[in-house]
Every structure is written in C-alpha cells, then in structure tokens.
C-alpha cells in the first residue's frame, strides 16, 4: 500500500519558519525515480504547485515562494522536505505532498499550515 505521510505543519507567526516532511512508502519502483512536489490549497481556492524537485534533483518554485521556500529530498530515507522561511499569512493552506512517475501519481493526506499573529 502506497503511503505519503506529511508532517511538520502547524501555527506560526508571520516571519516565522516551518519545515514540512513527506515520508513515502510502498511506492512501485524506487523513490529516486519519482518527481516529488508540494502543493497547497487554501479554502475556496484550487490546489496549486508550490515547489517540485525532479528525480534528477533540479527544482522549481512558484513565484510567490521563490527565495523563501526550499525543497529537498533524501532518497535513502524516501523523504522530501519543504523548508519554509519568512512565512506570510497568505501562505496559510493545507499542504499536500505529491509523487509522480508515470503512470503512477500519488497524494498525501495534507498538513495544515496557518500563519497568523
């Protein structure tokens, strides 16, 4: 059974930091072959890409998080991370982990991030 388990969300003040983790298990094929992404969905809005790290380790980011967020992966641990700095209230959302290696595509259950005073 495939599982993507996110952790690290919570309540933080503006300007603060959080580190999200997503641990994968049960994936068909090696974790290292998967493109891994973090998406977020705020209430009443669509789910949008935040950051993605490809199997070759290149990364790309949404313009709104560039220079504040960093995505990384540890293939030995089957885990992808999202370091979030200088958080803003508009970063408040449920953050989802995604694993993609066609034809396989999997989602985690999401972790809530709330940025508020």
C-alpha positions as CSV (number, residue, x, y, z in Angstrom):
1,X,0.0,0.0,0.0
2,X,1.4,3.4,-1.0
3,X,1.6,6.0,1.7
4,X,2.8,9.6,1.6
5,X,2.7,10.9,5.2
6,X,3.2,14.6,5.7
7,X,4.2,16.2,8.9
8,X,5.5,19.4,10.3
9,X,2.6,21.7,9.8
10,X,1.2,24.0,12.5
11,X,0.5,27.5,13.6
12,X,3.3,30.1,13.1
13,X,3.6,33.8,13.4
14,X,4.3,35.9,10.3
15,X,8.0,35.9,9.6
16,X,8.4,32.5,11.2
17,X,9.6,29.2,9.7
18,X,8.4,25.7,9.4
19,X,9.8,22.5,7.9
20,X,7.4,20.1,6.3
21,X,8.4,16.4,5.7
22,X,6.8,13.8,3.5
23,X,7.8,10.2,4.0
24,X,6.9,7.8,1.2
25,X,6.5,4.1,1.5
26,X,5.2,1.3,-0.7
27,X,5.9,3.1,-4.0
28,X,6.2,1.0,-7.1
29,X,9.7,1.5,-8.3
30,X,12.4,3.4,-6.4
31,X,11.6,6.6,-4.7
32,X,14.6,8.2,-6.5
33,X,12.7,7.8,-9.8
34,X,9.8,10.0,-8.7
35,X,9.3,13.7,-9.2
36,X,8.2,15.0,-5.8
37,X,6.1,18.1,-5.3
38,X,4.5,20.2,-2.7
39,X,1.1,21.7,-3.4
40,X,-1.2,23.8,-1.3
41,X,-4.9,24.6,-1.2
42,X,-6.4,27.5,0.6
43,X,-10.2,27.4,1.5
44,X,-12.2,28.1,-1.6
45,X,-9.2,28.0,-3.9
46,X,-7.7,25.5,-6.3
47,X,-4.7,23.3,-5.4
48,X,-1.6,25.0,-6.7
49,X,2.0,23.8,-7.1
50,X,4.4,25.3,-4.5
51,X,7.6,23.5,-5.3
52,X,8.8,20.5,-7.2
53,X,12.0,18.5,-7.2
54,X,12.7,16.2,-10.1
55,X,14.3,12.8,-10.0
56,X,17.5,14.5,-11.2
57,X,17.4,16.9,-8.3
58,X,16.5,20.0,-10.3
59,X,13.9,22.1,-8.5
60,X,11.4,24.8,-9.4
61,X,9.2,27.0,-7.4
62,X,6.0,29.1,-7.6
63,X,6.9,32.8,-8.0
64,X,5.2,33.5,-4.7
65,X,7.6,31.4,-2.7
66,X,10.9,31.9,-4.5
67,X,13.7,32.9,-2.2
68,X,11.6,31.9,0.9
69,X,11.0,28.2,0.4
70,X,13.5,25.4,-0.3
71,X,12.6,21.9,-1.4
72,X,15.0,19.0,-0.9
73,X,14.9,15.2,-0.9
74,X,16.7,12.3,0.8
75,X,16.4,9.3,-1.5
76,X,17.9,7.0,1.1
77,X,15.1,7.9,3.5
78,X,12.4,8.2,0.9
79,X,11.5,11.6,2.2
80,X,11.0,15.1,0.6
81,X,11.2,18.3,2.6
82,X,9.9,21.8,2.3
83,X,11.8,24.4,4.3
84,X,9.5,27.5,4.6
85,X,11.0,30.8,5.8
86,X,9.6,34.3,6.1
87,X,6.1,32.9,6.2
88,X,3.2,35.2,5.4
89,X,-0.5,35.0,6.2
90,X,-1.1,34.3,2.5
91,X,0.9,31.0,2.9
92,X,-1.9,29.7,5.0
93,X,-3.3,26.5,3.4
94,X,-3.3,22.7,3.5
95,X,0.0,21.5,2.1
96,X,0.0,18.2,0.1
97,X,2.8,16.0,-1.0
98,X,2.8,14.5,-4.5
99,X,4.8,11.7,-6.0
100,X,4.8,11.3,-9.8
101,X,6.4,8.8,-12.0
102,X,4.1,8.0,-14.9
103,X,1.8,6.2,-14.9
104,X,1.9,6.4,-11.1
105,X,0.7,9.5,-9.3
106,X,0.1,9.7,-5.5
107,X,-1.1,12.2,-3.0
108,X,-0.6,12.6,0.8
109,X,-3.4,13.4,3.1
110,X,-2.2,17.0,3.7
111,X,-1.0,19.0,6.6
112,X,-2.4,22.3,7.7
113,X,-0.1,25.4,7.8
114,X,-1.6,28.5,9.5
115,X,0.3,31.8,9.5
116,X,-1.3,34.2,11.9
117,X,-0.5,36.5,14.9
